Amino acid sequence: MTNNQRKIKLRNGNQMIAEGAIYAGCKFFAGYPITPASGIYKGMIDMLPHVGGLAIPAPDEISAIAYCVGASMRGIKSMTATSGPGWSLMVETVQYALITETPLVIAMVQRLGPATGGATQGAQGDILFSEFITSGGYTIPVLYPSNPKECFELTVKAFNWSEKFRIPVVILTDKEIGMTTETVDYTGLKNLTVIDRNTISANSTESNNWQMYEFKSLSDVPRFAPVGGKFKVTATGSAHNKNGELKKNDPETISVLIHLEEKINGHLEEFVDLILDEDKDAKTLIISFGITAKTMKEVIKISRRNNNKVSGLTIRALYPIPESQLKEISKPYERIIIPEENLSGQYRKLVHHLFEGKEVIGINKIGSMINPNEILEKIL
């Protein structure tokens, strides 16, 4: 395919998240502008009215995500966007979406923290914060693109996961991915599969026995029905039975709470998204994501140019952690290098135990990006 046959545009990650959301069928966005996620806010406000959707500014992040949950409950695909300080305010409503099994997509563009931190300084400090926010430790799927084109692809995937499993899904990026403009080849992007909520919703044949949170097996996903539709919908953030009635510790209520995690655990293979760039006979494997994955790719080019064998693994779905895949992929390697733009090696701490008997090296810094030489030093 020649360049003339390709559709190439200049885009940044924030713009591509907005375009991906529109392609996925998002019809409602509410947000509060916050650097470095404001480009998503602007993109949705610019584009949604042209596709029959609605984008509104909210007075704060708490309101923004609450509006989105309400719209989704009404049957409309919805998304919000924020950064670390705003995510702090959204946490309780994310848990509400989880327990009410409401589809929802949240884009979080990382910046230097903690607290207000550095609004225009990139970082990867929310690797743990994006996931471990729920009482009970429930899994929230987190996708992490490493370039603008992946921002589009993974936003579509986030909506598909959210709709299919009735869950909140996070698209995690960083300031550099979100705000750096580069050329994007749109080839193939308009052929991505999109799940239509209507095809997985309850229908009239279920009117006599439909329940808001009905499942037979713990890993089943209940059939969605919108508020104000043909079914009586009872939604509550409190513990409840399959009808949505407030209960505390009866067996059915406990099974509903267990089900919230088992509908993830029962479909783990569907949540795996890894890209392996394998160099046969290499003894070193670099594992990364987001902006450091771009650095990793440069390191691999330099290494191979100098006849040094090294493989690279890009993790595009951080959570659920793809444990079995990481174990299998890492088998041939003696050394595992995991660069992250945070102080402590947040993801490395979660996966270190999977690489028993191997040398695991973390490369960590804040205040600036990890450069190729800092990784090459650990290889040579």
C-alpha positions in Angstrom: 0.0 0.0 0.0 1.5 3.4 -1.0 1.4 6.5 1.1 -1.2 8.0 -1.3 -3.5 5.1 -0.5 -3.2 5.5 3.2 -5.2 8.0 5.2 -2.6 9.8 7.3 -3.3 12.7 9.7 -1.5 14.6 12.4 -3.0 13.6 15.7 -2.3 13.3 19.4 -3.5 10.7 21.8 -6.2 12.8 23.3 -7.7 13.5 19.9 -7.6 9.8 19.0 -9.4 8.9 22.2 -12.2 11.3 21.3 -12.4 9.9 17.8 -12.3 6.3 19.0 -15.1 7.0 21.4 -17.3 8.5 18.6 -16.5 5.5 16.4 -17.4 3.1 19.3 -20.9 4.8 19.5 -20.4 7.1 22.5 -23.3 9.5 22.6 -22.7 11.3 25.9 -19.7 12.9 27.5 -19.5 15.0 30.7 -16.2 16.4 31.9 -14.3 19.0 33.8 -11.3 20.4 32.0 -8.0 19.3 33.6 -4.5 19.2 32.1 -3.4 17.0 30.4 -6.8 15.5 29.6 -8.5 18.6 28.4 -7.9 17.7 24.7 -10.4 14.8 25.1 -12.9 17.2 26.7 -12.5 19.6 23.7 -12.7 16.8 21.2 -15.9 15.4 22.5 -17.5 18.8 22.8 -16.5 19.5 19.2 -17.6 16.2 17.7 -20.5 14.8 19.6 -23.2 17.2 18.4 -22.4 16.2 14.8 -23.3 12.6 15.5 -26.5 13.2 17.5 -24.7 13.1 20.8 -24.4 15.4 23.8 -21.3 16.7 25.5 -21.6 18.9 28.6 -19.3 20.7 31.0 -19.7 19.7 34.6 -19.0 21.9 37.7 -16.6 19.3 39.0 -15.4 15.8 38.5 -17.8 14.3 40.9 -20.7 15.7 38.9 -19.1 14.7 35.6 -18.9 11.0 36.3 -22.3 11.0 38.0 -23.8 12.5 34.8 -22.2 9.7 32.8 -23.4 6.9 35.0 -26.9 8.4 34.7 -26.7 8.6 31.0 -25.4 5.0 30.7 -28.2 3.7 33.0 -30.6 5.3 30.5 -29.1 3.2 27.7 -26.5 5.6 26.2 -22.9 4.8 25.8 -21.0 7.3 28.0 -17.5 8.5 28.8 -15.6 11.0 30.9 -12.0 12.0 31.0 -9.7 13.3 33.8 -6.3 13.2 35.3 -5.1 12.1 38.8 -6.6 14.9 40.9 -10.0 14.4 39.2 -9.8 10.6 39.5 -9.5 11.1 43.2 -12.9 12.7 43.2 -14.4 10.1 40.9 -13.5 7.0 42.9 -16.7 6.6 44.8 -18.9 6.8 41.7 -16.6 4.4 39.8 -17.4 2.0 42.6 -21.1 2.8 42.2 -20.8 1.9 38.5 -19.1 -1.3 39.4 -21.7 -2.5 42.0 -24.7 -1.4 39.8 -23.0 -3.1 36.8 -23.3 0.1 34.7 -21.1 0.3 31.5 -18.8 3.3 31.7 -15.5 4.3 30.1 -13.1 6.7 31.9 -10.0 8.1 30.2 -7.3 9.1 32.7 -4.3 11.0 31.4 -1.5 10.8 34.0 0.6 13.7 35.2 3.2 14.2 37.9 1.7 13.7 41.4 0.8 13.5 44.2 -2.1 15.9 44.8 -2.1 18.8 42.3 1.5 17.8 41.4 2.8 19.1 38.1 -0.1 19.7 35.6 2.2 19.9 32.6 4.7 17.3 33.6 4.2 13.7 32.5 4.5 10.6 34.7 3.4 7.0 35.1 2.5 7.4 38.8 -1.1 6.2 38.6 -0.4 2.5 37.7 -1.6 1.4 41.1 -4.0 4.3 41.6 -6.0 3.5 38.4 -6.7 0.0 39.7 -6.7 -0.3 43.5 -9.5 2.0 44.4 -12.4 -0.3 45.4 -13.3 -1.6 48.7 -13.1 -5.3 48.3 -10.3 -5.2 45.7 -12.5 -5.7 42.6 -10.8 -5.8 39.2 -11.3 -2.8 37.0 -9.9 -3.5 33.5 -7.3 -0.9 32.5 -6.0 -0.4 28.9 -2.8 1.6 28.3 -2.0 2.7 24.7 1.6 3.6 23.7 0.8 5.8 20.7 -2.1 7.8 19.2 -3.3 5.1 16.9 -3.5 2.7 19.8 -5.5 5.3 21.7 -8.2 5.0 19.0 -8.0 1.1 19.0 -8.0 0.7 22.7 -10.8 3.2 23.3 -13.0 1.1 21.0 -11.9 -2.0 23.0 -12.7 -0.2 26.3 -16.2 0.5 25.1 -16.6 -3.1 23.9 -15.4 -4.5 27.2 -17.6 -2.1 29.2 -20.7 -3.0 27.2 -20.2 -6.7 27.1 -19.4 -7.2 30.8 -21.4 -4.3 32.2 -18.3 -2.8 33.9 -16.4 0.5 34.2 -13.2 0.4 32.1 -10.2 2.8 32.3 -8.2 4.0 29.4 -4.9 5.0 31.1 -2.5 7.2 29.2 0.2 9.8 30.1 0.9 13.4 29.2 3.3 12.5 26.4 1.0 10.1 24.7 -2.0 12.4 25.2 -0.5 15.7 24.0 2.3 14.8 21.6 1.3 15.1 18.0 2.5 12.6 15.4 1.5 11.1 12.1 -1.3 8.5 12.4 -2.1 6.0 9.7 -5.8 5.4 9.9 -5.6 2.2 7.8 -7.8 -0.5 9.4 -9.2 1.7 12.1 -12.6 2.0 10.4 -12.9 -1.8 10.3 -12.8 -2.3 14.1 -15.7 -4.3 15.6 -18.1 -2.3 17.8 -20.5 -4.0 20.3 -24.0 -2.5 20.0 -25.6 -2.4 23.4 -29.0 -3.2 21.9 -27.8 -6.7 20.9 -26.8 -7.6 24.5 -29.8 -6.0 26.3 -32.9 -7.6 27.6 -35.8 -7.9 25.2 -39.6 -8.4 25.4 -39.3 -12.2 25.6 -37.6 -11.8 29.0 -40.3 -9.6 30.5 -41.7 -12.3 32.8 -38.5 -13.4 34.5 -36.0 -10.6 33.9 -34.0 -9.5 37.0 -31.7 -6.5 37.2 -28.7 -8.7 38.2 -29.7 -12.1 37.1 -27.1 -14.8 36.5 -27.0 -18.6 36.7 -23.2 -19.0 36.8 -21.2 -16.5 38.8 -19.3 -15.6 35.7 -22.4 -14.8 33.7 -23.2 -11.2 32.7 -26.7 -10.0 33.5 -28.8 -8.7 30.5 -28.9 -4.9 30.6 -32.1 -2.9 30.6 -32.3 0.9 30.7 -33.9 3.0 33.3 -37.2 4.2 31.9 -37.6 1.3 29.5 -40.0 -1.6 29.5 -38.6 -3.2 32.6 -38.6 -2.0 36.2 -35.0 -1.2 37.0 -33.8 -1.0 40.6 -30.3 0.2 41.0 -28.5 0.8 44.3 -24.9 1.3 45.5 -25.7 -0.8 48.5 -25.3 -4.5 48.7 -28.3 -6.1 47.0 -29.9 -9.3 45.7 -30.5 -10.1 42.0 -33.6 -7.9 41.9 -31.6 -5.0 43.2 -33.3 -5.1 46.6 -31.2 -3.9 49.5 -29.8 -6.8 51.4 -26.8 -7.3 53.6 -25.5 -10.8 54.1 -28.0 -13.3 52.8 -26.6 -16.0 50.5 -28.0 -14.4 47.3 -26.5 -11.0 48.1 -23.1 -12.5 48.8 -23.3 -14.4 45.5 -23.9 -11.1 43.7 -20.9 -9.5 45.3 -18.7 -12.5 44.4 -20.2 -12.4 40.8 -18.8 -8.9 40.3 -15.3 -10.3 40.4 -16.0 -13.7 38.8 -17.5 -12.2 35.6 -13.9 -10.9 35.1 -12.1 -14.0 36.3 -14.3 -16.3 34.2 -13.3 -14.5 31.0 -9.6 -13.6 31.7 -8.4 -14.6 28.2 -10.6 -11.9 26.7 -8.9 -9.2 28.7 -5.3 -10.0 27.4 -3.7 -7.6 25.1 0.1 -8.1 24.6 2.5 -7.4 21.7 5.7 -9.4 21.7 8.6 -8.3 19.6 10.7 -11.5 19.9 14.4 -11.9 19.1 15.2 -15.6 19.0 17.9 -16.7 21.4 17.7 -13.3 23.3 18.3 -13.6 27.0 16.9 -10.2 27.9 13.2 -9.2 27.8 12.1 -5.6 28.3 8.5 -5.2 29.5 6.8 -1.8 29.3 3.7 0.2 28.4 2.7 3.7 27.5 5.4 6.2 26.8 8.2 3.9 28.1 7.1 1.4 25.5 8.1 3.9 22.8 11.5 4.2 24.4 11.7 0.4 24.6 11.1 0.1 20.9 14.0 2.6 20.2 16.3 0.5 22.5 15.4 -2.6 20.6 16.3 -0.9 17.3 19.7 0.3 18.7 20.5 -3.1 20.2 19.7 -5.1 17.1 21.7 -2.6 15.0 24.7 -3.4 17.2 24.0 -7.2 17.0 22.8 -7.4 20.6 19.8 -9.7 21.0 16.9 -8.4 23.0 13.1 -8.9 23.0 10.4 -6.5 24.0 6.9 -7.0 25.3 4.3 -4.2 25.2 1.5 -4.6 27.7 -1.6 -2.8 26.3 -4.0 -4.2 29.0 -2.5 -3.8 32.5 -5.4 -5.2 34.4 -6.4 -7.9 34.9 -2.7 -8.8 35.1 -2.1 -11.4 32.4 -0.2 -13.7 34.8 -0.2 -16.9 32.8 0.9 -15.2 29.6 3.7 -13.3 31.4 4.9 -16.6 32.9 4.9 -18.3 29.6 6.5 -15.5 27.6 9.3 -15.0 30.1 10.4 -18.6 30.2 13.3 -18.3 27.7 14.8 -15.2 29.3 17.4 -14.8 32.1 16.9 -11.1 32.6 13.7 -9.1 32.8 13.9 -5.2 32.5 10.8 -3.2 33.4 11.1 0.6 32.9 8.4 2.8 34.4 8.2 6.6 34.9 7.5 6.4 38.6 9.6 6.1 41.8 9.0 2.6 43.0 8.3 0.4 40.0 4.6 0.1 40.6 3.8 -2.6 38.0 7.1 -4.4 38.6 6.1 -5.0 42.2 2.9 -6.6 41.1 4.5 -9.0 38.5 7.9 -9.6 40.0 6.8 -12.9 41.6 5.9 -14.3 38.1 9.6 -14.3 37.1 11.0 -16.7 39.7 14.7 -17.5 39.2 15.3 -14.6 36.8 17.1 -11.3 37.3 14.4 -8.6 37.4 15.7 -5.1 36.9 13.6 -2.0 37.4 14.4 1.4 35.8 12.6 4.2 37.5 12.7 8.0 37.5 10.3 11.0 37.8 10.6 14.5 36.4 11.6 13.4 32.9 11.2 10.5 30.6 13.4 7.5 30.7 15.8 7.7 27.8 17.1 4.9 25.7 20.6 5.0 27.2 19.2 4.4 30.7 17.8 1.1 29.5 20.8 0.2 27.3 23.1 0.4 30.3 21.2 -2.4 31.9 21.4 -4.6 28.8 25.1 -4.2 28.0 
